[in-house]
């Protein structure tokens, strides 16, 4: 299952819609829903508007369906926006603006930072930028924009846009690299914050457990905007019962991976088969302690079963985690994350020593795994 995002084609030149424009006398006009369509139509007939960033002419559009907005007359190079604005983006931005106002906060709509040439969808209390992202953009762009705000002493909160509601509960979802860059960090564990303008509702994807590729196991929980607070409510750490459910989904994915390897045609070149053979392990009876959910497992670009099998083999041969990572046998997503990957392998081997031989004690095994997993969060 994948997120239902509102996608747009990313182009260098695009028609850009905005909610703030300048008049001939330099004053700013904000389309925050406080004016009637009749008032806006009258203003359109007698006022010339321009983009407060690039100075280009913009048109005030007041339709029956789409949120009133200003649109650049021509395809624009206006670089301060992270995405072309869909009607969902405009509507969602207004709802978020109204939410922050309801919290008695100082809110600036489409605040422009000239030094870094970036425009935040919303700026809260002069030091927190809210980026409401409804379309896919390069992960590097998310990182660059976040770094730009950081250099301006501004905190950044990324909120993903949802075109349709998500089913609540524990489930497997796709989390691509650019969505992962939007994760919000807490002392417990990172989570993804989403907002559905259609429902005026926030969604949390928390307690993330990595499987492989873009596959994750997550807990989805929603909260109506009327019950939200700021700073935003933070998801609770998973309970033992929730961990058992998530572990069940992870174990199902683990078994599917092993079955797929069992029917692999080129076994000589298959690293899973080769490692099992060298270690004298029966593929049909792979130790349960190989292929475990681990925090930061997404640092490694292969299935947990494979890299953990290779880690155990290396340990048996006296090869350190650092040497194993440097060898490239276990692929790391980024070279800069090598030290973190080493720590991950060492953490896994520590857990492996505690769990090996205890697979028959199902309850105690799961409890020990839960205690270890939560202590690393």
N, C-alpha and C positions, 0 to 999 in steps of 0.2 A: 504494500500500500504506500502511496506517496502523498505528500502534502498537496492540497489544492490551492496553489498560488495563482495569482493573476499575472500571466507572463506577457512581456512586451519584447519586441525585437529591439536590441540595442544598436543605435546608429550614431555616427559622429554628428550628423546634422539632423535635427528633429524639431517638431513643433512643441514648444514648451508652454505648459499652462501653469499659472501662478495664482496666488490668492492675495498678493499685495502688489500695488502699483503706485507710481508717482503721478501727481497731477502737474499742470503747467506751472503752478506756483511753488512746486517742490514738496507739497504735503503728501503724506502717504494715505492710501485708501485700503482698508482691510475688509475682505469679504468673509466675515465671521458668522454670517447668518442673522445679523441684526437688522438688515435692510430688507424691505419687501421687494418683490420682482418689479413692481411698478416704479419704486424709487430708483432701482438700479437702471431700469430702462430709460428713465428720465435723465439720469446722470450720464448715461452713454450718449445721449443725443447732444449734450452741450459741453462735454469734457473730453479732452485729449489725455490719454494715459500712456505711460511708458514704463519699461522695466527699470526698477530702482538699481539694478546691478549693471546691465549692459547698456542701458539708455535707449534700447530699441522700442519702437512703437508697439503697443499691445492693444488688443480689442477686448472690451468687456462683453462676455458672452452670458446671456441669460436665457436659458432654455427651459423646457418643461420637464426634462428628465435629468440631465446632468447638473451637478452642483455649479452654481454661478462661479465664473472664474475669468481671469485675464489670460489671453492667448497671444503669444508673439505673432505678428502679422506674417513674418517670413520664417523659413527654416532657420534655426538659430544655432550659433556657436556658444551661447551663454553657458559658461562652464561651471556655474556655481551649484547646479542641481545634480543630484546623484542619479536621477531617472526622469524620463518623460512621465508626466502625470496622467494617470488614468482616472476615470470617474471614481473608482474605488479608493484610489490614493487621496484624491481631493476630499471625498466624503469622510474617509477615515481620519485624515489630518484635522478636519473640523471637529469631529467627535472627540478626538484626543485633546484638542484645544479646549473644548467645553469641559472635558473631564478635569483637566488641570486647573481651570478657573474654579470649578466646584470645590477644589481642595484649598481654595484661598491662596493660590500661588501666583507669583508674577510670571506671566506667560507672554512670550514674544513669538509671533507667527512668522515663519520664513526669515529668521534672523541671519543676516549676512555678515561674515567675518572677512573683511577685505585683505588682511595680511595673509591668510591661508587660502583665500578665494573659494571659500566654501559657504554654503547656505544650509543651516539646520532647518528641518521641518518645523521644529519648535525649540525654543530655549526657555528653560525653567529656572527661575531665580538667578538668572545671569550666569550660571555655571554648570548647567546640565543640558546637553544637546540631545534631543529626541529625534532619531532617524526612523521613519516609518517606511520600510522597504517592501514594496509589493512586486518587484520584478527581479529576475536573476541578474546579478552584476558580477564581474570578476571578484574573487575573494581578495585579490590584491587591492582592489579599489576600496573595499570595506576597511582593510587594514590601513590604507593610506589616509582615508578620511578620519578614522579613529585617532591615528597618530597626529594628524593636523589639529584636531580638537585638543588632544593632550598637550601639544606644544603651546596652545593658547590657554592652558590651565582650565580646560572645560572637560567635564566628564561626559562620556557618550553612552547612551542606551539605545540599542538597536531593537526595533520591534518589527516582526514580520507580518505581512498582510495576508489574511485568509479570505478567499472569495466564498468559501463554503465552510460550514462547521466541521470540526473534527469529532470523531467518536471518542468518548472519554474512556479511560481505563488503561490497563497495561497491554501493550501491543508492539508489533514490529513496524517501524516507519523508515522511510528513506530520508537521510540527512546528508545532502551533498556538501561539498567543501565550502561553498560560499555561505550556505546556511549555518554551517559549523562556526564560521567566523563571527556570526551574530550572537553566539552563546554569551550569556551573562554569567559572570563568575560570582560565587559566594564562598563562604568558609566551608560549606558542606560539599557542594558539588555544582557544576555548571548546569544551566537550564536555558531553554529557548523560550522567549516570550513572543506570543503572537496576538494579533488583534483582528477581530471580525467586525467590520463596519456594519454589515448586514444585521448582526445581532447586537452590536454595541457591547461586545463581550471579549474578555481576555482569555487566552489559552496558554497553559503552561505545559511544556514538554520537559519533564525532569527525570531524575534518577536514571540517567543515560547509561546503557550498557552496550558497548561496541561489539558487533559480530564480525563484519568484514565489508570492504568496499564502502558503500553508502548505507549499509544496513545497520540499524540500531534498534535496541529494545528500549522503550520509553514508557513513562507513565504520563498520560494526558489528563489534565484537570482544567476546568474552566471557571471563570469568575465574572459575573456581570459587572459592567463599569460602575454601576451604582453601589457596588459592594467593595470596589477596589480602593486602595489607598496609595499615598505617595509619601516616602519611598515605597515602591511597589512591594506587595506581599511576596514573601519568598517561600518556595515549596518546602515541605517538610522532608526530612530524610526518610527513606523507605523503611517500612516495618519488616519484621522477619517474614510475616505472611506474604507481603508484596515481593520480597526478595525470592521466596520460594516459587512464586508464580513466574517471575522474570527469569529465574534460573531454569525453570521448566522450558520456557521458550528458547533460551540459550542452548540448553541441552538438545532440544529438537533440531536446532540449526547445526549443532556439532555432529549429531548422528547423520544428518543429510550430507554433510561434508565428507564424513568417513565413508559412507556408502558410495558417494561419487568417486572417491579415490579407489575404492575396491573394484569398480568397473572401469577404471582408467586403462586405456589400451597400451600406451607406451610406459610400462612400469619401470623400465631400466632408467629412463630419463626423469621419472617422477620423483621429486625429492622426498615425498611422504613415504612411498614404497621403499626407496633406497635407505632412508633413515631407519625405518622399522626393521628392514632386513639386517642392517649393520648392528642394530641393538638386540636382535633376536626377539622382537615383539610380534605377536600374532595380531594382525590388523583387526581381526574380528573381536579381539579381547583387549583393546587398547585401554590402559589404565585410566580410570575415571579422573585422576588428578592431572591428566594431560588434556588440555582444552578447557580452561577455566576462564570465567569472566574476570577481567582485570581493569582497574582504573588506568586511564591513559593508554589502553591497548590500541587506540587508533594511531598512535605514533608509528606502529609497525604495519607495513603494507602487505600483510598476508593473514590468512586465517589463524586464529589462536591455536588450533590443534597443531598446525605445522610448526609455527615458531616456538611453541612450548616444547614440542617433541625435539626440535633441534637444540633448544636450550638445555634440556635434560641430557641429551647425547654429549654436548660440549662439556657439561659439568662432570659427567662420568669420565671424560678424557682429561680432566684437569684444565680445561680451557676457560679462562675468565670471561665474564659477560662483556667486558670492554674489548677483549680480543675478538670475541664472536661478532660483535657489532661492527668493529673495524674491518673484519673479513668480508663484509657485505653479504654473508650467507643469509642473514636475517635482514630483509629490506626495510629501511627506515624512511618515512615520508620526506623528512628534511634532514640534511646533514647537520643543521644547527641543533636538531633534537637528539643527537647521538648520545649525549650524557643522560638525558631523560630516558632514552630507550635502554641504556645500560642499567639504570636504576629500576626500570620496569622488569627487566629480565632477572635481576637480583632479587627483587621483591617476589616475583613468581617462584623462583627456585626455593626461597624461604618457605613459601606457602606449600610448595610441592613436598618438601621434607616433612611438613606437619600432617599432610593429608594422605600421602601414599600408604597403602595398606589399610586404610580406614573406610574404603568404599562400601563395605558391607554394613557399616554402622550408619545407616541412611540419615537418621535424625541428627546424630552428633556431627556427621560430616557436613551437613547443610548449615548447622549452627556455627561450626568453626569457620566455614567459608564466609558466612554472613558477617561474623565478628571481624574477620580479617578485612573483608571488602569495605565495611563501614569505617573501620579505623583508618583506612587509607584515604577516605573522603575528606 
